[in-house]
Amino acid sequence: MSDLSALPLDRIIAGDCVEALDALPARSVDLIFADPPYNLQLRQTLYRPNMTQVDAVNDAWDQFASFAEYDAFSRAWLDACRRVLKDNGSIWVIGSYHNIFRVGAIMQDLGFWILNDIAWIKTNPMPNFRGVRFTNAHETLIWATKAQGARYTFNHHAMKALNDDLQMRSDWHLPICSGSERIRGENGEKAHSTQKPEALLYRVIQSSSNPGDVVLDPFFGSGTTGAVAKRLHRRWIGIERDAGYIQVAQTRIDAVTPEPYDAAVFDVRDKKRLQPRIAFGTLLEQGLLQPGQSLWFRRDEARAARVKPDGKLRLADGFEGSIHQAGRHLMAGSPCNGWDHWYFAADGGQLRPIDDLRQVVRSRLQNE
């Protein structure tokens, strides 16, 4: 576990992102959100039909001489991010069709394992004023772990709750920054040309981290990541080389006053997953089940199993395996949590889920 005292927590580091990342301890960050330059390759001024100029992204930081230069830049910062990311951490990278495919390939080359690609569907996109292409109404986020098979945080139940108790999908319908959320300078112009909406970062941070985790943004810009992280009681680190953006971001984050921390409120992890792990065999050792006893899959008498002394189940067709493997066998390979699907005959013959017995063991552990 990393030493938090060695990290510049809740601060914006001024400077080049690769140099700043190289100065951080290895395996010290829980979550990374990266909004890198998209390399939009704009070659001409854009106008609306009424001949007013479009406020496009033409900043110097988004301009690269070639794809090779952009690829080298992407590889450098992604490699540096991978070094500071904890083995059980994850990274989100956002982009458009201009860059996301190149970035995704580089991530795979570096060993990242892609979990999802999320389509941020913009409910209020900028039209294609020239009418020569489809309106570009989405951006893509890549969510990845440090390596294949790595453990990672995913607050599935919290995302489901945010989505009216329906499993959240990979298409997120959210508006772009506008109105009071869009930060503007004294001249009324956008303070940052690619400011991301807080709703987008809310989902990213809430889904992939927990209170107290360290969230890093190597392209901090106007500070959306820090503002949302602070509101959700995460620690944050921003890296930004533009002094103007740093001032905007710091002023913005200083104005955020989160509600006082209460673990019962802010910790949205599935409480069942936080409970002590109990092996099925413990039910046999403590006499809550007996060797040779029958269990029923989803209360179905036609799908019974006998409990073997080693904690495996033996099905009528001769299959043997754990409560999860036996359930998966009966479900033709579909994932199965055996604790929820196998039932035992309680006193009086009523069928009860074996998870009730697991709770008995946990209660005994708490009272010891």
Secondary structure, DSSP 4 states (H G I P E B T S, - for coil): ---GGGS-TTEEEES-HHHHHHTSPTT-EEEEEE---------S--B-TTSPBP-----GGG--S-HHHHHHHHHHHHHHHHHHEEEEEEEEEEE-TTTHHHHHHHHHHHT-EEEEEEEEEESSPPP-TTSSS----EEEEEEEESSTT------HHHHHHHTTTS---SEEEEPPS-GGGS-B-TTSSBSSTTPPPHHHHHHHHHHH--TT-EEEESS-TT-HHHHHHHHTT-EEEEEE--HHHHHHHHHHHHT--PPPP-HHHH--S-HHHHSPP--THHHHHTTSS-TT-EEEETTEEEEEEEE-TTS-EEETTS-EE-HHHHHHHHTTT----HHHHEEEE-GGG-EEETHHHHHHHHHHHHH-
